[in-house]
Amino acid sequence: MVKLNLILFLVVIAAALGVITSQHKARKLYIELQQQEDEAKQYEIEWGQLQLEQSTWAMHSRIEQIAERRLNMQVPDPSRIQVVAP
């Protein structure tokens, strides 16, 4: 009977240690998941900012100003514009 109680006691201790270990791993993984989700949110914010910056750089008015200033380009007179039919 004493042997059986000792074996059962050891089994209970082993099971308790297994539960503790699995809970600890689960908590660590949950913390890592939260960190990854925060990082993903930051990347989404940065992506939105980069898209806004790209649209700013590609604005027609900005491109027109650069063409006028740096390349000395001018808009032609309406009388010199010819529309070609497809």
C-alpha angles and dihedrals in degrees: 000000000000090000091051092049091049092049092048090048091053091047091052091049091049091049091048091050089049091052092048092049094048092048091050091051091047091052092048091050092048091052090049090049091053091050091050091049091050090050091049090052090052090050090051090052091048090048091053091049091050091050090051090049091049092051089049092052091048097050113134093229091054092048090048091051092051091048091052097044105036103026098032090230122159135195108254122240114269089241090062095051116101122193114213116209116227 
